[in-house]
Amino acid sequence: MSQLKNLSKQEITNELISIKGIGQWTIDMFMMFTLCKTDILPVGDLGIKKAFKHLYNLQELPSEKFMLEKSSRWRPYRTIACCYLWMIIDDGDAW
């Protein structure tokens, strides 16, 4: 795992995407919570999409392009922003 930590986001994606059952969402979560990368925006995460919809008063879930454009000013801390976005739509259920 220490070898992955030093790779770029794209290099990590290229390494992991070839594994059967591993998709972009899983890779994003792995980079956020295992490798502690600070600039990950999981555009495929439903919670993040719902938070964007709420935050920007949208009628529908946002496109990937919209999310990337709006989040560009949060760089290099989009992972941290995502933690706040998840809090926006958290319904308070405890595990």
C-alpha positions as a printed NumPy array, in Angstrom:
array([[  0.   ,   0.   ,   0.   ],
       [  2.866,   2.391,   0.655],
       [  3.698,   2.141,  -3.042],
       [  0.215,   3.399,  -3.955],
       [  0.421,   6.351,  -1.587],
       [  3.171,   7.947,  -3.675],
       [  1.335,   7.602,  -6.989],
       [ -0.85 ,  10.283,  -8.563],
       [ -4.642,   9.945,  -8.521],
       [ -4.606,   8.889, -12.17 ],
       [ -1.86 ,   6.328, -11.596],
       [ -3.795,   4.83 ,  -8.67 ],
       [ -6.951,   4.701, -10.782],
       [ -5.086,   3.014, -13.626],
       [ -3.674,   0.399, -11.231],
       [ -6.955,  -0.423,  -9.469],
       [ -9.546,  -0.136, -12.235],
       [ -8.292,  -3.333, -13.862],
       [ -9.312,  -5.37 , -10.8  ],
       [-12.685,  -7.038, -11.347],
       [-15.341,  -5.464,  -9.134],
       [-13.378,  -2.263,  -8.497],
       [-14.952,   0.839,  -9.995],
       [-14.305,   4.557,  -9.77 ],
       [-16.458,   5.038,  -6.65 ],
       [-14.494,   2.365,  -4.775],
       [-11.214,   3.878,  -5.931],
       [-12.326,   7.344,  -4.785],
       [-13.309,   6.047,  -1.33 ],
       [-10.022,   4.147,  -1.069],
       [ -8.03 ,   7.263,  -1.943],
       [-10.042,   9.39 ,   0.5  ],
       [-10.174,   7.129,   3.527],
       [ -7.258,   4.719,   3.187],
       [ -4.623,   6.774,   1.386],
       [ -5.835,  10.067,   2.958],
       [ -5.676,  11.979,  -0.328],
       [ -7.022,  15.479,   0.298],
       [ -8.253,  16.397,  -3.175],
       [-10.771,  13.725,  -4.167],
       [-14.265,  14.531,  -5.442],
       [-16.29 ,  11.324,  -5.901],
       [-18.617,  12.555,  -8.648],
       [-20.338,   9.165,  -8.729],
       [-21.365,   9.273,  -5.069],
       [-25.125,   9.746,  -4.666],
       [-24.729,  11.565,  -1.35 ],
       [-22.359,  14.088,  -2.884],
       [-24.712,  14.572,  -5.837],
       [-27.658,  15.142,  -3.477],
       [-25.632,  17.623,  -1.441],
       [-24.709,  19.571,  -4.601],
       [-28.369,  19.591,  -5.592],
       [-29.304,  21.001,  -2.2  ],
       [-26.386,  23.437,  -1.992],
       [-27.02 ,  24.937,  -5.428],
       [-30.856,  24.687,  -5.34 ],
       [-30.972,  22.473,  -8.423],
       [-34.1  ,  20.745,  -9.727],
       [-32.16 ,  17.606, -10.678],
       [-28.957,  15.909,  -9.654],
       [-25.93 ,  17.747, -11.068],
       [-23.776,  16.593, -13.937],
       [-20.179,  15.559, -13.423],
       [-19.1  ,  18.685, -15.335],
       [-21.128,  20.958, -13.034],
       [-19.68 ,  19.296,  -9.933],
       [-16.116,  19.567, -11.198],
       [-16.547,  23.229, -12.167],
       [-18.12 ,  24.25 ,  -8.859],
       [-15.608,  22.294,  -6.782],
       [-12.526,  23.657,  -8.53 ],
       [-12.234,  26.479,  -5.994],
       [-12.108,  23.935,  -3.164],
       [ -8.824,  22.507,  -4.432],
       [ -6.69 ,  21.019,  -2.944],
       [ -9.157,  20.161,  -0.161],
       [-12.126,  18.63 ,  -1.97 ],
       [-12.013,  15.514,   0.245],
       [-12.593,  17.725,   3.272],
       [-15.361,  19.574,   1.43 ],
       [-16.999,  16.196,   0.756],
       [-17.151,  15.483,   4.477],
       [-19.175,  18.687,   4.874],
       [-21.301,  17.845,   1.83 ],
       [-22.186,  14.468,   3.34 ],
       [-23.183,  16.255,   6.547],
       [-25.637,  18.416,   4.553],
       [-27.664,  15.39 ,   3.531],
       [-27.083,  13.24 ,   6.62 ],
       [-30.427,  12.197,   8.021],
       [-28.995,  11.507,  11.47 ],
       [-29.279,   7.723,  11.362],
       [-26.755,   6.019,  13.582],
       [-25.1  ,   2.797,  12.515]])
